């Protein structure tokens, strides 16, 4: 629950089960992830963000809602990230038979995220350097970086999130397997 004027966007892991207004200008959202995950993958985001939306139809015919959030001044630079996400989803299905397992997939890109990106289940968080591509100024290297990092974090859904490491000594296993997949 948060103040709706200050934090109009409320996000969490999993599928959105319920949202609405409460008293005193506040609102809430309830999220449910049917898949167990280690605690480092839990995520909540509250902010004043803009977004772009799209859908992806899986090979089994399910429709997955896709949304990428950023500070409002950056929304016009999110289109290539969305195309990269859909490309990664299709590639994972075609190459490995791995269909995305939730009803929605959210990405949040913010200027002040102190890491490159984090594969929180169904709610990836990125530094904008790895998501934004302005068609007027982006280079081929910029586009390649966006595609690579979006794919890498998405691929963690099956190599790191659904199938995860026993302890931190196995970190190189989940990262190594995901890097192998994103470099193919």
PEGIVEN-V636337 format. One record per backbone hydrogen bond with DSSP energy under -0.5 kcal/mol. CO is the residue of the C=O (numbers start at 1). NH is the residue of the N-H. E is the energy in kcal/mol with one decimal. If there is no record, write none. Layout:
CO|NH|E / CO|NH|E
This chain:
2|27|-2.4 / 3|7|-2.7 / 8|10|-0.5 / 9|47|-2.0 / 11|45|-2.0 / 15|17|-0.5 / 15|32|-2.4 / 18|30|-3.2 / 20|28|-2.5 / 23|26|-1.0 / 25|4|-2.6 / 25|5|-0.5 / 26|22|-2.9 / 27|2|-2.3 / 28|20|-1.8 / 30|17|-3.1 / 30|18|-1.5 / 32|15|-3.1 / 32|34|-0.6 / 38|41|-2.0 / 39|42|-1.5 / 41|121|-0.6 / 43|13|-0.8 / 45|11|-3.0 / 47|9|-2.4 / 47|49|-0.8 / 50|70|-2.1 / 52|68|-2.2 / 54|66|-2.9 / 56|58|-0.6 / 56|64|-3.0 / 58|61|-1.8 / 62|58|-3.0 / 62|64|-0.5 / 63|65|-0.5 / 64|56|-2.0 / 65|105|-2.6 / 66|54|-2.2 / 67|107|-2.1 / 68|52|-1.8 / 69|109|-2.6 / 70|50|-2.7 / 71|74|-2.4 / 72|75|-1.1 / 74|77|-2.2 / 75|78|-1.6 / 77|133|-2.1 / 78|82|-1.8 / 79|83|-2.2 / 80|84|-2.5 / 81|85|-2.2 / 82|86|-2.2 / 83|87|-2.2 / 84|88|-2.3 / 85|89|-2.4 / 86|90|-2.2 / 87|91|-2.5 / 88|92|-2.4 / 89|93|-1.7 / 90|94|-2.9 / 91|95|-3.1 / 92|96|-1.6 / 92|98|-1.9 / 93|97|-1.3 / 97|99|-0.8 / 103|65|-2.6 / 105|67|-2.0 / 106|124|-1.8 / 107|69|-3.3 / 108|110|-0.5 / 108|126|-3.2 / 109|71|-0.6 / 110|113|-1.1 / 110|128|-1.2 / 116|127|-2.7 / 118|125|-1.9 / 120|123|-2.0 / 121|14|-0.7 / 122|106|-2.3 / 124|108|-2.7 / 125|118|-2.5 / 126|110|-2.3 / 127|130|-2.3 / 128|131|-1.8 / 128|132|-2.5 / 133|135|-0.7 / 134|137|-1.8 / 134|138|-3.4 / 139|143|-2.2 / 140|144|-2.5 / 141|145|-2.3 / 142|146|-2.3 / 143|147|-2.5 / 144|148|-2.5 / 145|149|-2.7 / 146|150|-2.5 / 147|151|-2.1 / 148|152|-2.4 / 149|153|-2.5 / 150|154|-2.3 / 151|155|-3.0 / 152|156|-1.1 / 154|157|-2.3 / 155|158|-1.3 / 155|159|-1.6 / 156|161|-2.2 / 157|162|-2.4 / 158|160|-0.5 / 162|164|-0.6 / 163|160|-2.1 / 167|170|-2.0 / 168|171|-1.4 / 170|173|-0.9 / 170|174|-1.6 / 171|175|-2.4 / 172|176|-2.6 / 173|177|-2.4 / 174|178|-1.7 / 175|179|-2.8 / 176|180|-2.4 / 177|181|-1.9 / 178|182|-2.7 / 179|183|-1.6 / 180|184|-0.5 / 181|184|-0.9
